[in-house]
Amino acid sequence: MSVARLPVEDSKLESKRARGENRPAMSFSKEDKVGTIQPHDDALVVTFRIWGYDVKRVMVDQGSGVEIMYPNLYNGLGLKPMDLTAYDSPLVSFDGKVVIPKGQIRLPVQAGSKVVEVNFIVVDAYSPYTAIVT
């Protein structure tokens, strides 16, 4: 896992627990397509600042219904099981298996200059990514 702790400037970070639903949007301009072949089906893998850390290998998947965080990232952020709130709905993984989430957590995510609160569902499963966002 690749994370580097950076200073946190958001005063709203005192609560790590998940709360209400918030669906942030990410968009790209025509200038962002310059140098790419369209249409394409490559995965969009980015680096986001999550809870004050630069986190690499975050996959953007618009087909996903929820934001997912994997154990390596969760543990690497120094989060504990008591930081999770309940999430009772099972998920279906990319390979069709049912996955029972460990819980959910709401954390600030920064892309560029914008910071949004994101509800991550924490699952104990293998992934080459640290997280998946929609």
N, C-alpha and C positions, 0 to 999 in steps of 0.2 A: 504494500500500500504506500502511496506517495502523498504525504501531507507535510505541510510546513506551517507552523503556528505564526500568525501575523497579528498585529494589534487589532483589537476589537473596539470600534468606535460607537457602536449602536448601544444606547442605554436600555433598550428593550430586551436585552439578552438574559435578564435575571430568571425568566421562566423558560425552562427547557421542555416542559410538558406540552403535548399536543392540545390544541384548542379547535375552534370552529374552522370551517372549510374556507380555503382561499386558493384560487386557481390563477397563478401568475402566467403571463403570456410572454413568449420569446418570439421575436420576429426578425426577419432579415430583409435587407433592401436589395434592389437590383444590382447595386455595386458589390454586394457580398457574393453574387454569383459569378463575377468576373474571374476567369481562369478555371471554371469548372465545366464539366460536360453535363448538360441537362437533357432529359431527366436522368436522375441517378438513384441508386438504391444503396449507396454506402451508408454505414452507420455514422451518425454525427457524434463524435466523442470530444468532449470539451473539458476544460478545467474551470471549476467554480470555487468561489470562496464560501465554505460552509462552516458556520459557527466560528469564524475567525481563522480558519485554515484554508490554504489553497489545496484543493482536492482534485487530483488528476483522474482520468479514465471515468468520467461521468458520461453515460450514454443518454442522448436525447432520443426518446422513442415516442412519437406522437400516437402510436397505436396502443400504448400502455394506458391503463385506466387509473393508475396510482403511481406515486413516487416511491421508489424502493431504495432501501439502504441495506447493505450487506454487512455481516459481522466484523470483518476486518476494519471497515471504516468506523463503525459504531464504537468498537473497542479503541481504535486509534484516536478517536476524538476524546477519549477519557470518559465516555458516558457509562453509566451503571444501569443494571436492570431496573432499579427503582425510578429511573428517569422516564421510563416508558409508561404510557397509558394503554388501556385495553384496546384491542382491535379484534373483533370477534369473527370477521368474515374470512373464510379461506380464500387463497389465491391460486390461480393456475399458472404454472411456470411456462417458459418458452417450449419446453419439451412435453407439455401436457400433463405434468404431475401436479397434484394438489399440494400446496405448501401452506402450513399453518403459521401465521405471523407470530412473532414474539411480542409485538405491540406496535405502538406508533409514537412518534416524537415530532414536535414542531421546532424547527431550527431556522435561523436566518440564512438565506442563500444570496450571494452577490454575484451578478453577472454584469461586468462593466461597472457603471456607477449606480446601478439600481439594486437595492436590497429588498427582498421579499421574504415573508415567512412561508415555509413549506412544510406540510405534513408528510413525513416519511414513514412508510410501513417498513419495519425491520423484520427481515426474514433470515433464517439460518439455512442458507443454501449457497452453493458455489456459483461464482460469476467472475468472468475476467474483468468486470467493471466494478467500481467502488459503489456506484449508485446508478439508478435509472430515474430520469425526470421526463415529464410529458411536455 
